[in-house]
Amino acid sequence: MVHFARFLRHGSHIGGREIVGDGREAREIKNPYTGSPIGTIDLATPEDLDLAIETAGRVFRETMRSMPAHERGRILRQTADLLEAKSEVFAEILVQEAGKPIRDARAEVGRAVQVLRFASEEAKQLGGDLVPLDAAIGGENRIGMIRRYPVGVVAAITPFNFPLNLVLHKLAPAVAAGNTVVLKPTEKTPFSSLMITKLFEEAGLPPGAINVVLGTGSTIGDPLVTDPRVAKVTFTGSQWVGERIRQRVGFKKLTLELGSNAPNLVFEDADLDDAVQGLVRGGFAFSGQSCVSVQRIYVQSTVYDTFMSRFLPRVESLVIGDPGSESTDIGPMISEAEAIRAEQWIEEAKRQGAVVVAGGTRNGAVLAPTVLTNVTPDMKVVCDEVFAPIVSVIPFETEEEAVRLANESNFGLQAGVFTRDINRAFRLADELETGGVWINEVSTYRQDNHPYGGVKWSGVGKEGIKYAIEDMMERKFIGIKVQPR
């Protein structure tokens, strides 16, 4: 069992110092499982945000854009070492502020260490290209080269569900590229962001290279993304907020990692035990609060009954309880309000004809792992992003039908396919309208070094350290005319 000390009062971290008091609005942060207060944050004022952006711009001009690659790499590597040394402390923070089960929290911290190390390696590989100008008539005696330069101030807005790792998917590539950052984490999970920023500074990052502003989207997020001093906006969150940001950023560079209702296809030739194990993990880890969480499971009708006979007992065996307990599989959702919202979606689906074959009950912020059958494509639990421990299992007859059902969505982030047929695997990899397809793995699986991003309503641009760095730099062409003898 994990036990915690209460956090003290914290505020925005700007230019290397926390800003608290002076009449700023205070907000109590509560443990999602117990409902008990764990600390207080002071929300940033418009003046604080202005200072954060001004500081980030100044540190970029004076320090970061001229910092050599080996130094950026060293800072990232040392931050990884510091985080690894404090991994249990950070895991406990994730349990306390996000309600994440301790085993999942440790896994997130481990991934975060890897992200920093990937970024450290990439920081030293940011070369350019030569352009063969003499390929064009008249291009003789000319040399062309492309160099990459950091864009400047990056505005990063992050959600609650992976409050350390998703933050580092923005901070680490920004630092690797030589940018500075104004980070607005969700006010629900602020402490891990403040702590990791201090580790960066302990590792030697100049104060003000990363500035954390605490506040709501309407008071801090909107003016942050529209400020002309910001060169790049990177956002992870809901589709409707992402759409609002896209309408407001103007000519800034933009990355949006948005929602999904991830499809997973199980064919009759699949290894059903392997599929069941992965789909239970992928559908209910962290109470389904992941944009690539398994939501729609399409099972070929010839093995549907067999699949359900193995799937349901594993769902029902998941341990629900205190996220600080080593045995817990399912903890709370981020708030009771979110659990109530998900419960209402279940009730609506039932009124429309859906059948609850597992779960469906709620206790405070904890929603039991829920499996629905007899659903239709127009139900919210199928066509919208449920972001809760709710999956729908749907039979299909043919491969063509499975592809049609999977693509019948406004979202397209990642999909999973279970089959032993290599030809089918490659056909579906081509035909599924998603940014990523996993074969014999669930949609929820993500490694931190592959390109990650969706199509349709699921977003714009790619994350994954190497690919995020590309979007945080500008290419500049430099041409030289060589005078002949």
Backbone torsions as a table, in degrees:
resi	resn	phi	psi	omega
1	MET	NA	133.9	178.9
2	VAL	-93.0	134.8	177.0
3	HIS	-119.8	150.9	-171.6
4	PHE	-129.0	152.2	166.5
5	ALA	-95.0	146.6	-179.9
6	ARG	-68.7	137.8	174.8
7	PHE	-68.9	151.8	172.5
8	LEU	-85.0	-171.5	179.2
9	ARG	-79.1	133.6	-178.9
10	HIS	-130.8	159.8	176.9
11	GLY	-139.6	-174.4	178.8
12	SER	-59.2	147.3	-178.3
13	HIS	-109.8	106.5	-173.3
14	ILE	-130.4	126.8	178.0
15	GLY	61.3	27.8	177.3
16	GLY	91.8	2.7	178.9
17	ARG	-138.1	151.4	177.1
18	GLU	-85.6	143.1	-176.9
19	ILE	-114.3	112.8	-178.2
20	VAL	-133.3	162.5	174.1
21	GLY	76.2	-153.2	-179.3
22	ASP	55.0	39.3	174.2
23	GLY	80.9	5.9	178.8
24	ARG	-67.5	147.2	179.9
25	GLU	-67.3	128.9	179.3
26	ALA	-96.7	143.5	177.7
27	ARG	-131.9	130.7	179.2
28	GLU	-83.0	133.5	177.2
29	ILE	-104.1	130.8	-174.9
30	LYS	-116.3	149.3	172.8
31	ASN	-67.0	122.8	-175.8
32	PRO	-62.8	-25.1	-177.4
33	TYR	-85.1	-47.8	-176.3
34	THR	-91.2	-21.6	-174.1
35	GLY	76.7	2.5	-177.9
36	SER	-81.7	144.8	177.2
37	PRO	-63.5	139.3	176.5
38	ILE	-117.3	-7.2	179.7
39	GLY	166.1	179.1	-178.0
40	THR	-133.1	140.6	173.6
41	ILE	-120.5	147.6	172.4
42	ASP	-97.0	124.8	-177.4
43	LEU	-75.7	144.0	-178.7
44	ALA	-69.0	147.3	173.5
45	THR	-94.0	166.9	173.5
46	PRO	-56.3	-34.4	178.7
47	GLU	-67.5	-36.3	176.7
48	ASP	-63.8	-43.7	179.5
49	LEU	-62.2	-43.5	178.9
50	ASP	-59.8	-42.3	178.5
51	LEU	-63.9	-40.5	-179.4
52	ALA	-62.7	-44.2	-179.5
53	ILE	-68.6	-42.1	178.6
54	GLU	-62.3	-42.4	179.8
55	THR	-64.4	-44.8	179.2
56	ALA	-60.5	-41.7	179.0
57	GLY	-64.9	-42.1	-179.5
58	ARG	-66.2	-44.8	-179.3
59	VAL	-66.5	-33.6	176.0
60	PHE	-62.8	-49.2	-176.9
61	ARG	-66.0	-39.6	-172.4
62	GLU	-86.0	-27.3	-169.8
63	THR	-133.4	-58.3	-164.5
64	MET	-67.9	-40.6	-174.3
65	ARG	-70.2	-17.6	177.5
66	SER	-106.6	1.3	179.8
67	MET	-67.9	129.5	-177.9
68	PRO	-66.8	153.9	-176.4
69	ALA	-58.6	-38.8	-177.5
70	HIS	-64.5	-31.9	179.2
71	GLU	-74.3	-41.1	176.0
72	ARG	-61.5	-41.2	177.8
73	GLY	-63.1	-40.5	179.4
74	ARG	-64.0	-44.1	-179.9
75	ILE	-60.5	-44.8	179.7
76	LEU	-64.4	-41.6	-180.0
77	ARG	-65.7	-41.6	-179.8
78	GLN	-69.8	-36.2	175.5
79	THR	-61.2	-40.1	176.3
80	ALA	-60.0	-43.3	-179.6
81	ASP	-64.1	-42.7	179.0
82	LEU	-63.9	-41.5	179.2
83	LEU	-65.0	-42.7	179.8
84	GLU	-61.1	-39.3	179.7
85	ALA	-67.2	-26.6	-179.5
86	LYS	-110.3	26.8	-172.4
87	SER	-61.0	-38.7	-178.4
88	GLU	-70.2	-35.6	176.6
89	VAL	-62.3	-45.0	180.0
90	PHE	-67.4	-37.6	177.2
91	ALA	-60.8	-40.6	179.2
92	GLU	-66.4	-35.8	176.1
93	ILE	-61.7	-43.4	-179.7
94	LEU	-63.7	-38.0	176.5
95	VAL	-62.6	-43.8	-173.0
96	GLN	-73.8	-44.4	-174.6
97	GLU	-88.9	-27.0	-176.8
98	ALA	-111.5	-10.1	-177.1
99	GLY	72.0	23.3	-177.0
100	LYS	-79.6	130.8	175.8
101	PRO	-54.1	141.6	-169.0
102	ILE	-58.6	-36.6	179.3
103	ARG	-66.2	-40.6	176.2
104	ASP	-67.1	-36.3	179.3
105	ALA	-64.0	-43.4	177.9
106	ARG	-62.8	-39.0	178.8
107	ALA	-63.8	-39.0	178.8
108	GLU	-64.9	-41.2	178.6
109	VAL	-64.2	-40.7	177.5
110	GLY	-60.5	-41.7	176.6
111	ARG	-64.8	-39.3	-179.5
112	ALA	-61.9	-38.6	176.0
113	VAL	-60.7	-43.8	178.3
114	GLN	-61.8	-40.6	179.5
115	VAL	-57.6	-45.6	179.7
116	LEU	-63.3	-38.6	-179.2
117	ARG	-72.5	-38.2	173.5
118	PHE	-58.8	-45.1	-178.5
119	ALA	-65.1	-37.1	177.7
120	SER	-59.9	-41.1	178.8
121	GLU	-69.5	-42.5	-178.1
122	GLU	-67.4	-30.2	-178.1
123	ALA	-58.3	-27.9	-176.7
124	LYS	-96.6	8.2	-178.2
125	GLN	-119.0	19.3	-172.7
126	LEU	-88.2	67.2	179.9
127	GLY	-85.1	-168.9	179.0
128	GLY	-123.4	-156.9	-178.2
129	ASP	-140.4	155.1	170.3
130	LEU	-101.7	141.4	179.9
131	VAL	-110.4	123.6	-179.2
132	PRO	-76.7	84.7	-174.8
133	LEU	-64.6	-26.5	179.8
134	ASP	-75.8	4.7	171.0
135	ALA	-70.8	-20.8	178.1
136	ALA	-101.4	141.8	176.4
137	ILE	-60.2	129.0	-177.0
138	GLY	93.9	-3.0	-178.1
139	GLY	-91.8	9.1	179.5
140	GLU	-61.7	150.9	177.0
141	ASN	61.6	27.8	177.6
142	ARG	-128.9	140.3	178.2
143	ILE	-116.7	131.5	177.8
144	GLY	-117.8	137.7	176.5
145	MET	-139.1	155.4	176.9
146	ILE	-121.4	125.6	174.3
147	ARG	-116.5	154.1	-179.1
148	ARG	-111.9	138.5	-176.8
149	TYR	-130.2	145.7	176.7
150	PRO	-63.6	147.6	-175.2
151	VAL	-77.3	-29.9	-177.6
152	GLY	128.4	-124.6	-177.6
153	VAL	-86.2	125.0	178.0
154	VAL	-106.1	127.7	172.4
155	ALA	-94.5	121.9	-177.9
156	ALA	-119.5	126.9	-179.2
157	ILE	-124.3	125.2	-169.5
158	THR	-128.6	155.3	-177.1
159	PRO	-96.4	-174.6	-174.9
160	PHE	-88.1	-20.2	-163.4
161	ASN	-74.3	-31.3	170.9
162	PHE	-130.5	74.3	-166.7
163	PRO	-70.3	-10.8	174.1
164	LEU	-104.8	-52.0	-172.8
165	ASN	-68.9	-41.0	179.3
166	LEU	-70.1	-30.5	173.2
167	VAL	-63.4	-44.3	-178.7
168	LEU	-70.7	-23.0	174.1
169	HIS	-67.6	-10.4	175.4
170	LYS	-109.0	-44.2	-178.2
171	LEU	-67.7	-45.6	-173.2
172	ALA	-63.3	-49.0	177.8
173	PRO	-67.1	-31.4	177.9
174	ALA	-63.5	-45.8	178.0
175	VAL	-65.9	-42.5	179.4
176	ALA	-57.4	-36.8	-178.5
177	ALA	-81.6	-14.3	-178.8
178	GLY	95.2	18.9	178.5
179	ASN	-91.5	172.9	167.3
180	THR	-115.7	165.3	-169.4
181	VAL	-136.0	140.3	161.0
182	VAL	-112.2	112.2	-175.5
183	LEU	-101.8	126.9	170.2
184	LYS	-114.9	94.5	174.2
185	PRO	-75.2	159.9	173.6
186	THR	-59.5	142.7	-179.9
187	GLU	-67.8	-10.1	179.0
188	LYS	-74.6	-29.9	-176.1
189	THR	-135.0	69.0	-172.1
190	PRO	-87.4	-22.5	-165.2
191	PHE	-71.4	-36.7	179.3
192	SER	-65.3	-35.4	178.1
193	SER	-65.6	-42.8	178.2
194	LEU	-64.0	-40.5	-177.7
195	MET	-67.8	-42.5	-177.7
196	ILE	-70.6	-32.6	176.6
197	THR	-62.6	-39.8	178.3
198	LYS	-67.3	-33.0	176.2
199	LEU	-66.6	-40.5	175.7
200	PHE	-56.1	-46.0	-178.1
201	GLU	-68.6	-35.7	175.5
202	GLU	-62.9	-31.9	179.2
203	ALA	-79.0	-6.1	176.5
204	GLY	113.0	4.2	176.4
205	LEU	-69.1	133.8	-178.8
206	PRO	-58.4	134.1	174.5
207	PRO	-55.0	134.2	-177.5
208	GLY	95.9	-9.9	173.8
209	ALA	-70.5	-33.0	171.0
210	ILE	-123.9	124.8	177.6
211	ASN	-122.7	132.3	-177.7
212	VAL	-110.2	122.2	176.5
213	VAL	-112.2	129.1	-176.6
214	LEU	-101.6	124.3	179.7
215	GLY	173.3	-179.1	-178.5
216	THR	-86.8	166.6	179.3
217	GLY	-63.3	-39.9	-175.5
218	SER	-71.2	-36.0	-175.8
219	THR	-90.9	-29.8	-176.9
220	ILE	-115.5	-44.6	-175.2
221	GLY	-62.5	-47.8	-177.3
222	ASP	-60.8	-52.6	179.5
223	PRO	-67.7	-24.9	177.9
224	LEU	-66.8	-47.7	-174.8
225	VAL	-74.2	-20.7	-178.8
226	THR	-95.7	-8.9	-176.5
227	ASP	-64.6	129.3	-176.7
228	PRO	-66.9	-15.6	178.6
229	ARG	-78.8	-12.1	178.6
230	VAL	-88.0	129.8	-177.3
231	ALA	-97.3	-23.9	-174.2
232	LYS	-146.3	137.2	175.8
233	VAL	-117.8	128.4	174.2
234	THR	-126.8	123.1	-171.0
235	PHE	-131.2	136.0	168.8
236	THR	-123.0	125.2	-178.5
237	GLY	169.8	-151.4	-172.3
238	SER	-77.6	158.4	-178.8
239	GLN	-63.8	-41.2	-174.2
240	TRP	-71.3	-34.0	175.2
241	VAL	-70.3	-41.1	177.5
242	GLY	-59.2	-40.6	178.7
243	GLU	-63.8	-39.9	178.5
244	ARG	-64.1	-42.1	179.2
245	ILE	-62.7	-44.7	-177.8
246	ARG	-59.5	-34.2	-179.6
247	GLN	-73.7	-16.3	-170.6
248	ARG	-113.2	-10.4	-171.5
249	VAL	-81.0	-14.9	-178.8
250	GLY	69.0	-130.4	-174.7
251	PHE	-93.5	12.2	178.4
252	LYS	-67.5	152.1	169.6
253	LYS	-66.7	147.3	-170.1
254	LEU	-144.8	133.2	169.1
255	THR	-126.5	127.6	178.5
256	LEU	-123.9	119.2	172.5
257	GLU	-109.1	106.6	-167.7
258	LEU	-114.5	-151.3	-169.6
259	GLY	-86.8	-178.4	177.6
260	SER	-167.1	168.7	170.6
261	ASN	-135.9	63.3	-161.4
262	ALA	-49.3	126.2	175.6
263	PRO	-88.2	144.2	175.0
264	ASN	-134.1	124.9	-171.6
265	LEU	-109.1	125.8	-179.8
266	VAL	-115.8	115.5	-178.9
267	PHE	-96.3	163.3	-173.2
268	GLU	-63.6	-22.0	179.8
269	ASP	-92.7	6.5	-177.8
270	ALA	-72.0	157.7	167.8
271	ASP	-76.4	98.9	-171.4
272	LEU	-64.9	-37.3	179.7
273	ASP	-63.6	-42.1	177.9
274	ASP	-65.0	-42.0	179.0
275	ALA	-62.8	-45.7	-179.2
276	VAL	-61.0	-46.8	-179.6
277	GLN	-58.5	-46.1	-179.2
278	GLY	-67.7	-39.8	-176.2
279	LEU	-71.3	-32.8	174.7
280	VAL	-66.2	-46.1	178.0
281	ARG	-62.2	-47.1	-174.5
282	GLY	-73.0	-21.9	-179.0
283	GLY	-89.9	-23.9	-169.9
284	PHE	-125.5	-5.8	175.5
285	ALA	-57.8	136.8	-176.2
286	PHE	47.2	42.9	175.9
287	SER	54.2	35.6	176.1
288	GLY	68.8	13.0	-176.0
289	GLN	-89.5	64.7	177.5
290	SER	-144.8	142.1	-176.8
291	CYS	-68.9	-17.7	176.6
292	VAL	-109.4	14.8	177.9
293	SER	-58.4	140.6	176.6
294	VAL	-58.2	122.0	179.1
295	GLN	-122.8	-42.9	179.4
296	ARG	-113.8	119.9	177.3
297	ILE	-112.1	114.8	177.4
298	TYR	-101.8	120.9	-175.2
299	VAL	-120.1	130.5	179.1
300	GLN	-60.3	134.8	-169.5
301	SER	-59.0	-29.2	-178.5
302	THR	-66.1	-21.4	179.5
303	VAL	-122.4	11.6	-175.9
304	TYR	-59.5	-49.5	-177.4
305	ASP	-64.6	-41.5	178.5
306	THR	-63.0	-43.7	178.2
307	PHE	-58.2	-49.0	-177.4
308	MET	-63.9	-35.0	-179.6
309	SER	-66.0	-22.5	177.8
310	ARG	-98.8	-32.0	-176.0
311	PHE	-72.4	-49.3	-173.9
312	LEU	-62.1	-44.3	178.1
313	PRO	-59.9	-35.3	179.4
314	ARG	-69.9	-37.6	176.1
315	VAL	-62.1	-46.1	-176.2
316	GLU	-70.4	-16.0	179.7
317	SER	-88.1	-6.8	179.5
318	LEU	-62.6	137.4	-176.9
319	VAL	-88.4	121.7	179.4
320	ILE	-102.3	132.4	178.5
321	GLY	169.8	-155.0	-176.7
322	ASP	-62.9	123.2	-179.2
323	PRO	-65.3	-16.1	176.6
324	GLY	-79.0	-9.6	-179.3
325	SER	-83.8	138.4	-179.3
326	GLU	-64.1	-21.8	-175.6
327	SER	-92.2	-7.6	-172.7
328	THR	-76.2	130.6	172.0
329	ASP	-97.4	-39.7	-174.2
330	ILE	-122.2	119.3	174.9
331	GLY	-107.6	-152.5	-177.3
332	PRO	-81.6	161.8	161.6
333	MET	-75.7	174.9	-172.3
334	ILE	-63.8	-24.6	178.3
335	SER	-159.0	160.8	176.1
336	GLU	-65.1	-33.8	179.2
337	ALA	-61.0	-40.2	178.0
338	GLU	-68.2	-37.8	178.1
339	ALA	-65.8	-38.6	176.9
340	ILE	-64.7	-42.5	177.8
341	ARG	-58.4	-45.9	179.5
342	ALA	-65.4	-39.5	177.4
343	GLU	-61.5	-39.3	178.1
344	GLN	-64.2	-36.6	176.4
345	TRP	-63.8	-39.3	177.4
346	ILE	-63.0	-46.2	-178.6
347	GLU	-63.1	-39.5	177.4
348	GLU	-63.1	-43.1	178.7
349	ALA	-62.9	-38.6	178.3
350	LYS	-63.0	-42.0	179.1
351	ARG	-64.0	-26.9	-179.7
352	GLN	-89.4	1.2	174.6
353	GLY	116.1	-5.7	179.5
354	ALA	-67.8	153.8	179.5
355	VAL	-118.4	128.8	176.2
356	VAL	-87.4	116.0	-178.8
357	VAL	-106.5	-5.7	173.0
358	ALA	-159.1	142.8	175.1
359	GLY	70.8	-140.8	-179.7
360	GLY	90.6	-0.3	-178.3
361	THR	-107.0	155.7	-178.4
362	ARG	-131.6	142.2	173.2
363	ASN	-133.7	98.8	-176.0
364	GLY	65.2	-123.9	-179.9
365	ALA	-88.4	1.3	-177.6
366	VAL	-99.4	120.2	175.2
367	LEU	-108.1	125.6	-179.5
368	ALA	-63.8	144.4	176.3
369	PRO	-53.2	124.1	-169.0
370	THR	-119.8	133.7	177.1
371	VAL	-120.8	128.2	179.9
372	LEU	-114.8	144.2	170.8
373	THR	-128.5	175.6	179.5
374	ASN	58.6	37.1	179.1
375	VAL	-92.2	164.9	177.2
376	THR	-124.9	157.7	-174.3
377	PRO	-61.0	-22.0	-176.8
378	ASP	-90.2	-2.3	177.7
379	MET	-72.4	144.7	179.5
380	LYS	-55.8	-39.2	-176.4
381	VAL	-66.3	-12.2	179.0
382	VAL	-107.1	-49.0	-170.2
383	CYS	-90.2	-20.7	177.4
384	ASP	-103.3	172.5	176.4
385	GLU	-83.9	116.5	-173.8
386	VAL	-81.2	-33.8	176.5
387	PHE	48.6	51.7	-176.2
388	ALA	-162.1	168.3	-179.5
389	PRO	-78.3	64.6	-177.3
390	ILE	-133.4	124.2	173.9
391	VAL	-126.3	150.8	175.9
392	SER	-115.8	133.0	-179.9
393	VAL	-110.4	125.0	-167.9
394	ILE	-131.5	126.8	178.7
395	PRO	-79.0	152.6	172.3
396	PHE	-140.9	162.2	-177.2
397	GLU	-100.2	-50.3	-171.2
398	THR	-122.9	163.7	177.2
399	GLU	-59.9	-41.5	-179.8
400	GLU	-60.9	-41.4	179.2
401	GLU	-65.5	-41.0	-179.4
402	ALA	-61.4	-43.6	179.1
403	VAL	-64.3	-42.7	-179.6
404	ARG	-62.1	-44.9	-179.2
405	LEU	-65.5	-42.2	-179.3
406	ALA	-63.4	-39.8	-177.6
407	ASN	-81.7	-7.1	-179.0
408	GLU	-78.4	65.6	-173.8
409	SER	-156.2	149.8	173.5
410	ASN	-79.3	-11.0	-177.7
411	PHE	-102.9	164.6	176.9
412	GLY	-169.3	72.5	-177.7
413	LEU	-97.9	-71.2	176.9
414	GLN	-139.0	154.2	177.3
415	ALA	-133.8	156.6	174.6
416	GLY	-120.1	142.5	178.8
417	VAL	-132.4	130.7	177.7
418	PHE	-116.2	112.7	-180.0
419	THR	-163.1	153.0	173.5
420	ARG	-96.8	-4.2	-176.3
421	ASP	-87.4	109.2	-176.1
422	ILE	-65.5	-33.2	178.1
423	ASN	-66.5	-44.1	177.6
424	ARG	-62.3	-41.7	-178.6
425	ALA	-56.3	-46.3	-178.8
426	PHE	-73.8	-31.6	175.2
427	ARG	-61.7	-46.4	-177.2
428	LEU	-70.7	-33.4	175.7
429	ALA	-58.3	-35.6	177.8
430	ASP	-77.3	-37.1	-168.1
431	GLU	-90.2	-24.5	-178.8
432	LEU	-74.3	131.5	-174.1
433	GLU	-89.6	71.1	-179.6
434	THR	-139.3	161.0	177.9
435	GLY	-73.9	-19.0	178.5
436	GLY	-150.0	146.9	177.1
437	VAL	-132.4	126.9	174.1
438	TRP	-104.6	132.3	176.1
439	ILE	-100.0	125.9	-177.3
440	ASN	57.1	35.5	173.1
441	GLU	-152.5	153.6	-175.7
442	VAL	-79.4	159.5	179.5
443	SER	-60.4	-25.4	-174.3
444	THR	-71.9	-20.2	-174.3
445	TYR	-69.5	134.0	177.4
446	ARG	-145.1	130.8	167.8
447	GLN	-102.0	153.8	-170.0
448	ASP	-87.0	3.2	179.6
449	ASN	-117.2	7.0	175.5
450	HIS	-104.5	157.5	179.1
451	PRO	-64.7	134.4	-173.4
452	TYR	-136.8	118.4	179.1
453	GLY	172.2	157.5	-170.8
454	GLY	-110.4	-177.1	174.6
455	VAL	-121.1	175.1	-178.0
456	LYS	55.6	-134.0	-176.9
457	TRP	-75.6	-0.6	-176.2
458	SER	-84.6	-2.6	170.1
459	GLY	137.4	-174.9	-177.5
460	VAL	-137.2	131.3	177.0
461	GLY	88.1	179.3	-176.8
462	LYS	-130.5	144.1	166.9
463	GLU	-107.4	-167.4	-162.8
464	GLY	94.3	126.5	-161.1
465	ILE	-50.8	-53.4	-178.2
466	LYS	-57.6	-40.5	-173.9
467	TYR	-79.5	-32.8	174.9
468	ALA	-67.1	-38.6	177.7
469	ILE	-60.0	-42.2	178.8
470	GLU	-54.8	-41.1	-178.1
471	ASP	-79.2	-7.4	178.6
472	MET	-105.5	14.9	178.5
473	MET	-133.2	159.6	175.9
474	GLU	-114.4	138.7	173.8
475	ARG	-88.3	133.6	175.8
476	LYS	-121.9	130.2	176.3
477	PHE	-87.8	135.9	176.8
478	ILE	-127.7	121.5	179.6
479	GLY	-114.0	143.3	-180.0
480	ILE	-129.5	128.7	173.3
481	LYS	-97.0	122.2	-179.2
482	VAL	-94.9	122.5	-179.3
483	GLN	-72.0	127.7	179.2
484	PRO	-69.0	162.3	177.7
485	ARG	-63.6	NA	NA
